[in-house]
Amino acid sequence: MKLIKFLPLIIIVVLCIFFFFSLNNDTTKLSSPLVGKEVPEFTVDRLFNNGKMTKKDLTSDEPIILNIWSSWCIPCRAEHDVLMVLSDLYDVNIYGLNYKDNEAEAKKFIEGLGNPFKKIGVDTSGRSAIDLGVYGVPETFIIQNGIIKYKHIGPIHMNELDEKILPMIKGL
């Protein structure tokens, strides 16, 4: 009977411990089953013209960055400055895949903040992102010869650009 009195306290302590350990999970370290595998087949419309963006665009001897983003995504807005620095200072092809977004808002986002992308595909259904194993936006892939070499979950910060992304690109 006395144990029942302490049951709510025990439940609260267990929930607090669970909550504490869940805060320490770094989602940027989640592995992707597609790393080391080919980019899945896809064809999407392009944002700024009537053309298409396909898997073929991501097949090159040089490393390519594919960034999944949306205009409604606040971390994407924060990351955009880093992508602009990357496109301005380094010789790397950056492609964008606009995820489940309003086309007019996506265009306004790029026109207002600048365009670091060689091409931008529009994934209104989210199917192409799902095939890539995207958890949410932003996510970034480094691809070479059509093979996914690296996946970064969440926004890229300037220190991660120097510590992770650039060394990865230079190492390929």
HURA-V52750 format. One record per pair of residues at least 4 apart in sequence whose C-alpha atoms are under 6 Angstrom apart, sorted by sequence separation. I is the first residue (numbers start at 1). J is the second residue. D is the distance in Angstrom with one decimal. If there is no record, write none. Layout:
i,j,d
I,J,D
I,J,D
This chain:
i,j,d
84,88,6.0
85,89,5.9
86,90,5.5
107,111,6.0
108,112,5.9
110,114,5.2
130,134,5.5
143,147,5.4
159,163,6.0
160,164,5.2
161,165,4.8
162,166,5.7
167,171,5.9
46,51,5.6
110,115,5.5
129,134,5.3
143,148,4.5
161,166,5.8
46,52,5.2
143,149,5.4
45,52,4.5
69,76,5.9
142,149,5.5
44,52,5.6
142,150,5.1
44,53,5.4
141,150,5.6
43,53,5.7
141,151,4.5
43,54,4.5
140,151,5.8
42,54,5.4
140,152,5.0
42,55,5.7
139,152,5.7
41,55,5.5
139,153,4.6
139,154,5.4
138,154,5.1
138,155,5.6
96,117,5.9
95,117,4.9
94,117,4.9
95,118,5.5
97,120,5.6
98,121,6.0
100,123,6.0
94,118,5.8
95,119,5.2
96,120,4.5
97,121,4.7
98,122,4.9
99,123,5.1
100,124,4.3
95,120,5.9
97,122,5.9
98,123,5.7
100,125,6.0
100,126,5.7
99,126,6.0
66,94,5.9
68,96,5.9
70,98,5.4
64,93,5.2
65,94,4.7
66,95,4.8
67,96,4.8
68,97,4.7
69,98,5.2
70,99,5.4
87,116,5.4
64,94,6.0
66,96,5.6
68,98,6.0
69,99,5.8
70,101,5.9
84,116,5.1
71,106,5.2
71,109,5.8
76,138,5.6
53,121,5.6
69,137,5.4
69,138,5.0
68,138,5.4
68,139,5.2
67,139,5.9
47,120,5.6
67,140,4.4
46,120,5.6
47,121,5.8
66,140,5.6
46,121,4.4
47,122,5.8
66,141,5.1
45,121,5.7
46,122,5.7
65,141,5.7
79,155,5.2
44,121,5.7
45,122,5.5
65,142,4.7
79,156,5.7
44,122,5.9
64,142,5.7
64,143,5.1
63,143,5.6
75,155,5.8
63,144,4.7
61,144,6.0
60,144,5.9
61,145,5.2
60,145,4.8
59,145,4.7
59,146,4.3
58,146,5.7
39,146,5.7
38,146,5.5
39,147,5.9
38,147,4.3
37,147,5.3
37,148,5.8
36,148,5.5
35,148,5.0
36,149,5.7
35,149,5.4
35,150,6.0
28,153,4.6
